[in-house]
């Protein structure tokens, strides 16, 4: 074992995200499915969207023994909540997360030829799925979440949701830079006769 490999803390088998690799064995091709409720790890969030605290996932995990270790595969639906990126209204939704992670045996070639961040490691007989779950969920969260795909957002002038405004709503504000030219184009009352004709100078 390389001298620079960091010593990892012993895993707690009571943690629902920790799995016992002995349940699948070391014969390549052997497989086992495990289903269990799992509390979502804390602090899974981006600026406008997050996984609600206290949420529980129904995790259906497939453990498969391969030559270099244990391959873990699962797809899980994660509840999310947050604020719409267009109208800032709160919303709730869900995202589907795919996870496939290889956990190398301590004595495998993969364990000796890859860095710690590239491939997961079995710690004794156990593997910890939490880091892979955390990474997959954060990558699946939308960076610009929407309450619905066709959300029109808010009026930039008054800040009211476009859904709550009439179709003819507008804010026509004259540009003060054009005010002088506008006054030249529009005749004043003093320069207009009773019939609406412009009063100009008469030739002698």
C-alpha positions, 0 to 999 in steps of 0.5 A, spaced: 500 500 500 502 506 498 505 510 504 501 517 501 494 513 502 490 517 507 488 513 513 480 513 512 475 513 518 472 506 520 465 506 517 459 506 522 455 500 519 448 503 522 449 509 517 443 507 512 448 510 507 453 505 509 453 498 505 456 491 507 460 488 501 460 481 504 452 481 502 454 480 495 461 476 495 467 477 491 465 472 485 465 477 479 458 477 476 454 476 483 449 481 485 444 483 490 439 488 490 437 492 497 432 497 498 431 501 504 429 508 506 435 513 507 435 520 510 437 526 505 444 528 507 444 535 509 446 542 505 444 539 499 443 546 495 444 551 490 442 559 491 435 558 489 434 551 490 435 545 495 433 538 498 428 540 504 431 538 510 428 531 513 426 528 506 427 521 506 429 517 500 427 510 498 433 507 495 433 501 491 441 499 490 444 494 486 450 491 488 454 487 483 461 484 484 466 485 479 474 484 478 476 490 481 471 491 487 463 492 488 459 496 482 453 500 486 448 502 481 441 506 483 436 511 480 433 515 486 427 521 485 429 527 490 424 532 492 426 539 491 424 546 493 426 553 492 424 560 488 423 560 481 429 564 477 424 568 473 418 570 478 421 568 485 415 564 487 416 558 491 415 552 488 416 544 489 418 539 484 423 533 484 429 530 480 431 523 478 438 522 480 442 516 477 448 514 481 453 508 478 460 508 483 465 503 483 468 501 490 475 498 489 478 492 493 483 495 498 488 489 494 486 491 487 490 494 481 485 499 481 486 501 488 493 502 486 493 505 480 488 511 481 487 517 486 483 517 492 478 522 488 477 518 482 474 511 484 471 510 491 474 505 496 471 499 500 473 500 507 474 493 510 468 490 508 464 496 507 462 502 502 459 509 504 454 511 498 454 518 501 459 522 497 457 519 491 449 521 492 451 528 495 455 529 488 450 526 484 444 530 487 448 537 487 449 536 479 442 534 478 439 541 481 437 546 476 442 552 476 436 556 474 430 553 477 423 555 474 416 554 477 413 552 470 417 551 464 412 557 461 413 562 467 413 569 464 416 572 470 415 579 473 414 586 469 421 589 470 418 596 471 413 594 477 415 588 479 408 584 478 407 577 476 405 578 468 400 572 470 397 578 474 397 583 469 392 585 464 394 583 456 395 591 455 399 592 461 405 597 459 410 602 462 411 608 456 416 612 459 418 618 455 426 619 454 428 625 457 433 626 452 428 627 446 423 631 450 426 638 446 425 635 439 418 632 441 416 639 443 418 642 436 414 636 433 407 638 437 404 645 435 402 649 441 395 652 442 398 659 441 400 657 434 394 654 432 388 657 429 381 655 431 380 650 425 387 647 427 391 650 422 398 653 424 399 660 424 405 662 420 407 669 417 403 672 411 407 674 405 407 682 404 
